[in-house]
Amino acid sequence: MSTSTTQSPGHARLARRSLEVITAHQAASGAYPACPGYEVYRYSWFRDGSFVAEAASRYGATGSADAFHRWCAKVITDRASRIERIIAVRAAGGQPAEADLLPTRYTLDGADTGDVGWWDFQTDGYGTWLWALTEHLRRHGGDPAPYREAIRLTVGYLAATWDLPCYDWWEESKEHRHGATLGAIRGGLAAVGAAGLDTAGRCGPTVTRIDTLVRGQGLYGGGLAKWLGGAAVDASLLACLTPFGSVDPAGPVARATLAAIERDLVEPEGGVHRYLQDVFYGGGQWPVLAGLLGWHYARVGRTGDALRELEWIASRSTADGLLPEQAPGVRLLAPEHLAEWEERWGPNATPLLWSHAMYLILAHELGVSV
Ligand code: BGC
């Protein structure tokens, strides 16, 4: 990596703009909308928001990260009796009704959306939140006391639901158990355990169960598979390597996973597809995933490749420094499906706060100062 490139005014400017986008759109409640101007994304997702808070935390916007984490904690504690009920049903060997399980997104005021059609049952966001919260507390020496009850409930919820099939990071394929979902849950539980915040001693045993299941059913060709028993990869699996560390980021499983993702989903000039069969907006390339890939490259010492992803994301920003969900003007896997999504939901979601967050996290890994 050339320091002069990461210290270029262009990256400092986009990093500042990204922080501005994140903080300007944060609701007074602390919630981050996924994309403020895009009808179906004007809600707050635990998945997106946790990475957004991580970016804010890294670049010193601690008030913003604190407010998001407090919002999440309230969302959880407001649902304490629902969570305890789910835990009790699972402990008795039962299966909670899907509508009782926690959703993936909430209104900015922390209410359920009431939108029965959404692909709601997704557990990864709750694991990602635990991970982002413990990172934030550790980084800034924060007091965990206000979060203890929410952490206890979230750990209990994940320990009770981690092995249920659910929608993946992309809100698809609910009949499967997904490598990236298990990785996010594991990441959150391991982080809580390591921080000494696991009051009920549930994290360690659940992490062990996840590892046993993934080792037994979640590998293909030596690497992680998109879902248990599957033979394909998905770029969300990168998170199992970095940041969640479900497998040794430099070890053989990580190397095989990365090689399969590079082979199937990474474009030579930068940019990453979600998975080969993706048709959403034509199956384009996601700045979020370029950020995740670059983050992993930076962690394993491939700084030149990390910088390529940073440059690629920056090259996809609009003239006023906004980042979309999918990059415009790039190769699509299924171009014949682009129009149907544009007709259904309008042009690609811009600005996507999660895209700005992943740019910031990668910029931070590469030493970009604002
Ligand atoms: C993506 C999710 C994301 C949501 C909000 C969906 O299209 O598949 O990963 O959480 O948008 O950004």
Residues whose N, C-alpha, C, O or C-beta is under 5 A from the ligand:
A	BS01	BGC	A34 W45 R47 D48 W169 W170 E171
